[in-house]
Amino acid sequence: MFKSRTITLLVVALMLLSLALVACSGDGGATATSPAAQALIESAKTKDANEVAASEAAADSALTVAGKAFSMAELEALATATASTEDGDVTGISLMAVLEAAGVTAETISLVASDGYSADVTVAEIDDTAVLVVEDGKLNAIIPTVAKSAWVDDVVSISAK
């Protein structure tokens, strides 16, 4: 009786082991059997791919102005200007040239920083001394004709209002 019980337990253990091996084999992961589960997996893959594409596009874009993305090379190809500040003169990318390149015709713009800080400036207040200065890979807006609270550091977008 002891011998037959041992053989039975051994057969059952081998069957369980073979079931586990069959369940683990395949294309490297769990497979969905229902169409709903497969659709959910495909949706997650698509969402991941879209997020990667969006983050790559954002990495290539140094600044978005009125919905138009500019790379750092495109910005640096624009006209330059010099702003006089309390700390001395700084030369950078002309803010007027950036707005013109983006086709902005609004009366007011909003400068938005990477941390969410924003400042509204009327275009009439912007002259040839307003610049975007590149410092440590970041764009800092210096507009001598407006209050310093509108001088936004790490500008990532400019929207027309």
Contacts in CASP RR format, 6 or more apart in sequence:
PFRMAT RR
TARGET T0000
AUTHOR 0000-0000-0000
METHOD contacts of the structure
MODEL  1
MFKSRTITLLVVALMLLSLALVACSGDGGATATSPAAQALIESAKTKDAN
EVAASEAAADSALTVAGKAFSMAELEALATATASTEDGDVTGISLMAVLE
AAGVTAETISLVASDGYSADVTVAEIDDTAVLVVEDGKLNAIIPTVAKSA
WVDDVVSISAK
32 38 0 8 1.000
32 40 0 8 1.000
32 41 0 8 1.000
57 69 0 8 1.000
60 69 0 8 1.000
60 71 0 8 1.000
61 69 0 8 1.000
61 70 0 8 1.000
61 71 0 8 1.000
62 70 0 8 1.000
62 71 0 8 1.000
62 72 0 8 1.000
62 75 0 8 1.000
62 139 0 8 1.000
63 69 0 8 1.000
63 70 0 8 1.000
63 75 0 8 1.000
63 98 0 8 1.000
63 132 0 8 1.000
63 139 0 8 1.000
63 155 0 8 1.000
63 156 0 8 1.000
63 157 0 8 1.000
63 158 0 8 1.000
64 70 0 8 1.000
64 156 0 8 1.000
64 157 0 8 1.000
64 158 0 8 1.000
65 98 0 8 1.000
65 99 0 8 1.000
65 101 0 8 1.000
65 102 0 8 1.000
65 104 0 8 1.000
65 157 0 8 1.000
65 158 0 8 1.000
66 102 0 8 1.000
66 103 0 8 1.000
66 104 0 8 1.000
66 106 0 8 1.000
66 158 0 8 1.000
66 159 0 8 1.000
66 160 0 8 1.000
67 102 0 8 1.000
67 157 0 8 1.000
67 159 0 8 1.000
68 101 0 8 1.000
68 102 0 8 1.000
68 103 0 8 1.000
70 98 0 8 1.000
70 101 0 8 1.000
70 102 0 8 1.000
72 134 0 8 1.000
72 137 0 8 1.000
74 101 0 8 1.000
75 93 0 8 1.000
75 98 0 8 1.000
75 132 0 8 1.000
75 139 0 8 1.000
76 93 0 8 1.000
76 134 0 8 1.000
78 93 0 8 1.000
78 94 0 8 1.000
78 97 0 8 1.000
78 98 0 8 1.000
78 101 0 8 1.000
79 93 0 8 1.000
79 94 0 8 1.000
79 97 0 8 1.000
80 91 0 8 1.000
80 92 0 8 1.000
80 93 0 8 1.000
80 94 0 8 1.000
80 131 0 8 1.000
81 91 0 8 1.000
81 92 0 8 1.000
81 93 0 8 1.000
81 94 0 8 1.000
81 95 0 8 1.000
81 96 0 8 1.000
81 97 0 8 1.000
81 128 0 8 1.000
81 129 0 8 1.000
81 130 0 8 1.000
81 131 0 8 1.000
82 89 0 8 1.000
82 90 0 8 1.000
82 91 0 8 1.000
82 92 0 8 1.000
82 129 0 8 1.000
82 131 0 8 1.000
83 89 0 8 1.000
83 90 0 8 1.000
83 91 0 8 1.000
83 92 0 8 1.000
83 129 0 8 1.000
83 130 0 8 1.000
83 131 0 8 1.000
83 133 0 8 1.000
83 142 0 8 1.000
83 143 0 8 1.000
83 144 0 8 1.000
84 129 0 8 1.000
84 144 0 8 1.000
85 142 0 8 1.000
85 144 0 8 1.000
90 131 0 8 1.000
90 133 0 8 1.000
90 142 0 8 1.000
91 131 0 8 1.000
91 133 0 8 1.000
92 131 0 8 1.000
92 132 0 8 1.000
92 133 0 8 1.000
92 134 0 8 1.000
93 131 0 8 1.000
93 132 0 8 1.000
93 133 0 8 1.000
93 134 0 8 1.000
93 139 0 8 1.000
94 128 0 8 1.000
94 130 0 8 1.000
94 131 0 8 1.000
95 126 0 8 1.000
95 130 0 8 1.000
95 131 0 8 1.000
95 132 0 8 1.000
95 141 0 8 1.000
95 143 0 8 1.000
96 126 0 8 1.000
96 127 0 8 1.000
96 128 0 8 1.000
96 130 0 8 1.000
98 132 0 8 1.000
98 158 0 8 1.000
99 109 0 8 1.000
99 123 0 8 1.000
99 126 0 8 1.000
99 158 0 8 1.000
102 158 0 8 1.000
104 123 0 8 1.000
104 158 0 8 1.000
104 160 0 8 1.000
105 160 0 8 1.000
106 123 0 8 1.000
106 160 0 8 1.000
106 161 0 8 1.000
107 122 0 8 1.000
107 123 0 8 1.000
107 124 0 8 1.000
107 161 0 8 1.000
108 120 0 8 1.000
108 121 0 8 1.000
108 122 0 8 1.000
108 123 0 8 1.000
108 160 0 8 1.000
108 161 0 8 1.000
109 120 0 8 1.000
109 121 0 8 1.000
109 123 0 8 1.000
109 126 0 8 1.000
109 158 0 8 1.000
109 159 0 8 1.000
109 160 0 8 1.000
109 161 0 8 1.000
110 118 0 8 1.000
110 119 0 8 1.000
110 120 0 8 1.000
110 121 0 8 1.000
110 158 0 8 1.000
110 159 0 8 1.000
110 161 0 8 1.000
111 118 0 8 1.000
111 119 0 8 1.000
111 120 0 8 1.000
111 121 0 8 1.000
111 141 0 8 1.000
111 150 0 8 1.000
111 152 0 8 1.000
111 155 0 8 1.000
111 158 0 8 1.000
112 118 0 8 1.000
112 152 0 8 1.000
112 155 0 8 1.000
112 156 0 8 1.000
112 157 0 8 1.000
112 158 0 8 1.000
112 159 0 8 1.000
113 152 0 8 1.000
113 153 0 8 1.000
113 154 0 8 1.000
113 155 0 8 1.000
113 156 0 8 1.000
114 138 0 8 1.000
114 154 0 8 1.000
114 156 0 8 1.000
115 154 0 8 1.000
117 152 0 8 1.000
118 152 0 8 1.000
119 149 0 8 1.000
119 150 0 8 1.000
119 151 0 8 1.000
119 152 0 8 1.000
120 150 0 8 1.000
120 161 0 8 1.000
121 143 0 8 1.000
121 146 0 8 1.000
121 150 0 8 1.000
125 143 0 8 1.000
125 145 0 8 1.000
125 146 0 8 1.000
126 143 0 8 1.000
126 145 0 8 1.000
126 146 0 8 1.000
127 145 0 8 1.000
129 143 0 8 1.000
129 144 0 8 1.000
129 145 0 8 1.000
130 141 0 8 1.000
130 142 0 8 1.000
130 143 0 8 1.000
130 144 0 8 1.000
130 145 0 8 1.000
131 141 0 8 1.000
131 142 0 8 1.000
131 143 0 8 1.000
132 139 0 8 1.000
132 140 0 8 1.000
132 141 0 8 1.000
132 142 0 8 1.000
132 155 0 8 1.000
133 139 0 8 1.000
133 140 0 8 1.000
133 142 0 8 1.000
134 140 0 8 1.000
138 153 0 8 1.000
138 154 0 8 1.000
138 155 0 8 1.000
139 154 0 8 1.000
139 155 0 8 1.000
139 156 0 8 1.000
140 151 0 8 1.000
140 152 0 8 1.000
140 153 0 8 1.000
140 154 0 8 1.000
140 155 0 8 1.000
141 150 0 8 1.000
141 151 0 8 1.000
141 152 0 8 1.000
141 153 0 8 1.000
141 155 0 8 1.000
142 151 0 8 1.000
143 150 0 8 1.000
143 151 0 8 1.000
END
